[in-house]
Amino acid sequence: MSEGIASPDELIQSVDKKITAIRTKSNDFSFNELADMYESEELIIDPEFQRMFRWTEGAQSRFIESLLLELPVPPIFLIEREDRVYELIDGLQRISSFLHFRGDLRVGDELLDPLVLTDCDIVPELNGQTYEGLPRALAIKLKRSYIRAEILRKESDPRLRYYMFKRLNTGGEQLSKQEVRNATIRLLSNKFNQFIMDLARNPGFSYCVETITDKARNEKFDQELVLRFFAFKNAGATYKHDVADFLTDYMEAASDPSGPVQFDYVREGSLFEKTFAILQKVGKATGFEQKIMGTVSRKGEPRWQFSVYHFEGIALGLQKVVNDVDPEDEEHIAALAAVVKRGKSDPDFLRATGGGKNDRISLQVRVGYFADRFAEALA
C-alpha cells in the first residue's frame, strides 16, 4: 500500500469518528409553529442569509398553492445553538414565502408588504388572494401544514455544521460565490467575514471600484475583491487555476480560529486602507478618477468598465513598494500615476489580461509588471 494511504481499518475508523461527532434529530413543524418561533426569535434567519431570498412572487405563490394542495415539499435544515435557539441553514425560500404571505417577513429592518398570490397554475382561482382574504378553512389548513426539519444539534462539531451548511447552499445557481461564503463561513467565525464587509465600505476602496456594475455589487463582488486582495497577497503562491475554490479555501483558513492561518487584523487592515488611499490619489493624478481599475481605449482613454485583471495588477503590484510610499508626497503619487497610465496600454501587461487569463502564470505577470515598474519609478 502506498505511503500516506489509509488502510481499510483506518479509513473505517476515520469515518466512524466523524459520524460520532454529528448529533441530529428530526422534527415535523407546522408552518404556524415556525412563524411563531420566527416572531419570538426562537428561529433565526441570519441577515446575510435572508438577503438571498430571491424567489419571484410567482414562485412564492406556487409554493403556497402546493401547501394548500398537500403536495410534498422538501425538508428544511436547522442548527441548534447553545441557547437552544434554531438557526435556518437550508429552506430559506420556503420559509420566507410562507412568512411573506402571512405578512410577517422582515428583511433587515424592513417589514415587507404581505404577498398577493399570483401565477398559481393548478388552482388559478387563488390568484389575487391574500392571507387575510383566504376562507377561514384554507387559512387554518395552511397554518397546520407540516414540514420535516432535520436538526443538527448543538453537541455537533462546529466544523461539521459549517460543512453541512456549505454543501446545502452551494447548489443554487442564483447565488454568487461570495454570497454563499458570507452565509456559510460565519459558522466557523464571523470575525473575518465582518472584516471583509467592513473594508468593502472603505472610502478609498469604494472610489477605486466604483465602476463595477450594480448587479455585481448586489452579488457582493466588491466584498469578493477585498477577499481576493488578501488571498492573492498572502497565499498567491498556492493558487493554481480555480479562483472560486481558492478564495473559499483562503477564507475558510483565515476564518477558522483553530486553523493554520493566523490573520493579523490590525496590520492587514492598515495596509489595505493605505493601499487604497494611495490608489485613490493615483486615480485622480492620472485623470482616470474612479476608472483607475478599468480598461482603456486604443487611444488610452479610460472606459467605465471595471477589470479584475487591472485591479489585481495594480493593487497587488503596489504591495512591493507600499511601505515606501508616502500618500502625502505628490512626487510619489505622480510617479505611480505615470506607471499606471502607461501600463494600461502596454502589450506586456495586456497579454496577461482578457479571456482565459485566470491561470497562475498570467496572475504573476500582471502583478509582476506593476510591481517592477512601481519599484523603478520610486527608485
N, C-alpha and C positions, 0 to 999 in steps of 0.2 A: 504494500500500500504506500502511495506517495506521501512524503513528509508533509505535515500540515493538514492532511485529510483525516477527518474524524472516523473512527471505527464505527461499525453499526451500533454497538452498545453505547458508545459515547454520543452518537447522534440521537438515539432514542432518549438518553438521559437529558440532553440539551433541550429537546422538545418538551419532555415531561416537566422540566424545571420551569419553563416559560408558562406552561399550562397552569401550574400551581400558583403562579403569580397573578393569574387572572381570576377575578371573582365577579360572576354575573348572575343576574336573575331576570325573569320575565314577568311583566305585569300587563294586564289589559286595563286601559283607562278609557273612560268615556270622554268625549270631547268637552263636555261640560266640566268634568273634573280638571282637565288640562287648562281650560280657560280660567277656572277658579284659582288653580295653582299659579298661573301666569299673573293674575291680578294681585295675589298675595305674595308674589316674588318667591314662591317655593319652586317655581320653574323659571329658569333664567335663559334668556336668549342673548348672548353677548352682542353688544352694539356692532362690532365689526362683522360678526356673522349675520346679524339682522340686515345689514346693508346689502347682503346678497339676495334678498327677496326680490325675485325678478319675474315671477310668473305674470303673464298678462292677465287682465281681468277675465278674459275668456277662459284661460286655463284654470284660474281660481274658481270660476263659476262651475266649470265641468267637474271639478273635484267635489264641490258642494252637492252637485247633482248625483255624483257617484255615491256619496254617503246616504243621500235620501233613497237611492235605489238599492242600497245594501250591497253594492259591488265591493269586492275585496280590495283592500288598499295595503301597500307595503308597511312594514313596521317602522317605528321611529327608534332612534338610539339616544340614550341619555347617559350622562355620567353622574355619579353621586359624589357630591363634595363632602368635605369633612364636617360641614354643618348640616348635612343631610339634605341640603337643597339639591335639586336636579338641574343639570345644565344640558340643553339640547345640543347634540352634535351631529345629528342627521335627521331630516324630516322638516327642515325649515319651511319649504314651500307649502307642505300640507298643513302644518300647524298655523302658519301665518295666514293662509287662505281662510281657515275657519275663524280665526280671531278678527280678520278683516271683515268678514261677513257679519260677525257679531257686533262690529264697531268698537272692538277692544284693542286693535293693533296700534302699537306705538313704534315709530322708527326714530330713534334718538329721543328728543323731547316732544316730537310731533305725534298727536293722535290723528290717525288717518280717518277720513270720512268713511262710513260704512260702505261695503261693496254692494253694488246693484248687479244682480245676476245678468249675464249676457252670454250669447253664443252657446247656450245649452242646446245640444243637438239630439238628445234622446227624449227629453221632455221639454220641448220649446216653450211650453206654457210657463215655465219657470222664469223665462227672460223678463226682466223688468222688476222682478221681486226683490224685496229687501228682507232682512231677518225679521224686522218688526212687523212687516206686512204678511209674513207667512201664516197660513192657518195654524192654529194652536197645535193641532195634532202633528203637523210636519215639523214645527219648531221643537216640540218635545222629542220627536223621532231623531232629529238632527243632534240634539244635545245628548241623547242616550246612545248615539253611535259610538262604537268602541274601536280602538286601535291598539295593536300589540306594541309594547315598549320593551326593548331589550336594554337592560340597565347594567352598566359597568360600575361595580360597587367601589366604595371609597377605599377598600383594602387593596385594590389592584395597584400594580406598579405604575407610577405616573408616566414612565416612558411608553408603556403599553397603551395607556389611554391616548397618548399623543399619536402613536402609530395607527391606532384604530380610527381616530378622527381623520388623520391624513388620508387613509385608504378609502374611507367612506366619502370624502369630499374632494377627490381628485378626478372624478369621472365626469363632472358637469362641464360641458363644453362652453357654457355661458360665462363661466368664471375665469378671470385671469389668474395666472400663476401666482401673482403677488397677493391677490385677494385670498387665495387658498392658504398661502403661507401665513398671512396675518391671522386668519381664523384658527389655524391649527397649531402653529408653533408656540403660541401663548400658553398652551398646555404644559410645555416644558418650563417656560418662564416668560413673563410678559415684558421684562426689562429691556431686552434688545429690540423687541418688536416696537415698543413705545419710543425707544431711542431713534429708530429709523423714521417713524412717523413724525416725531418732533423735528428732526433735521430736514425733513421734506418741506417744512414750513419756514426754513431759514431764509431770510430775505435775499442774500447773495445767491444761494442756490436757486430759489424761485425765479429770480431775474434771469439766470443763465439757462433755465429750461422752460421759459415761458412759451416757446414755440411748439411744445408738444400739444397734440390735439386734445380737445375736450374729451373725446372718447377714451383716449389713453389715460388722461388724468383721472377720469371716473373709474378706470380699472386699476388705479393706484400705480401707474407706470412711473410717476415721479418718485414714489417710495422704492420701487424696484431699482431706479437709478442710484439712489442712496446706497442700497444694498450692494449693487454692482460695484460702486466705487470702493467700498470696504473689502468686498470679496476678492476683487482682482488686485487691489493694492496689497492685501495681506496674504492671499493664498493663490495668487495667479499662477505660481509655478506648478500647482497641482491641476490646473484646468486643462481639459483635453478638447472637447468639442460641444457637448450638450450644455448650453448656457443655463437652461431652466433647472436641470438637476444639480449643476454646480452651485448655483445661487441657493437652492434649497438646502443642499448639504452644508454650505457655509453658515447659513442662518441657523440651522439646527445646531451646529457645533458651537456657534457663538452664544446661542440661547440656553444651552444645556448647562446648568450650574455645576454638574459633575463631569462635564465634557472636557476635551483636551485643549480647547481654545479659551484662554483667559483674556477676555476683551477689556482693554483699558478705556473705559468710557470717557474719562476726563481728557486724556491725551488725544484720543481719536476724535472726540467732539470738537476740541480746539483746533486740531489740524483740518478738519472738514470746514469749519467756519472760516479759517484763514484762507484755505484754498479758494473758496467761492467768493470771499471778499476781494481777493486779488483778481479773479476772473471777471467779476462784475466790472471792475475798473478797466481791465483789459478790453472787455466788450465795448465800453464807452470810448476807449482810446483808439480802437480800430475803426470806429464808426459803425460797427456791426450791431452795437447795442445788444438787445435781447436775442439777436440772431447769431450770437457767438458760437453756438453749438449747431448751427445749421450749415447746409451746403451753400455753394456759391455758383453763380453762372459762369459761362466761359470768359466773361469779361471781369470776373472777380467780384461781382455784385452779390451781396448776401440775399439769400432767399428765406422766407418764413417757413422753413422746412427743417425740423429737428432731425439730426443724425446721431444715432447712438455711437457710431464709429468715431465721429468728431468728438463727442463727449468723452469717450474712453481715451482717445489720443491726447486731447488737451488736458483734461482733469488729472489723468493718471501720469501723463508725461511731466506735468508740473511738479510731481512729488520729488523728483530728483533734486530740485532746487528750492522747494517751497520754504525750507528753513533759512535760506539765504536771501529771500525776497522781503523787502520792506514795503508793505502795501501803501505807505505814505510817500515813497520815493518815486517821483514822477519819471525819473530815468529808468528805473527798474520796470515800471509799468509800460513805458514806451518800447523798451527792448523786447519785452514779452509780446506786446501787441504786434510788433513787426514780424515776429516769428509766426504768430497765428495767421496774420494776413497773408503771408507768403505760403504758408503750409497748406492752406485750403485749396490752392490751385496747383500745388506741386505734384507731379506724377508719381514721385517716390512715395508720397503719402497716399495719394488716391488709389494706387494699385492695391492697397490693403483695405480698401473700403468697397462698398457695393454688395451685391447679392453673393451669398455663399462665403462670406469672409468672417464667419464666426469661429474659425479654427485658431488654435493657439499661436501658430506662426504669424498669421495676419495680425492678431492682437499684439504680439511682441513688436511687430513692425510699426504699427500705429503708435503705440506708446513710446517705443524707442526713437521714432522720428522726432517727436516733440521733446522728449527728454534730452536728447543730444543737442538739439538746436536751442532749447532754452538755456542749457548749460553754457553753450558757446556764446550766446547773446549776453550773458551776465558775467562772463569771464573777464 
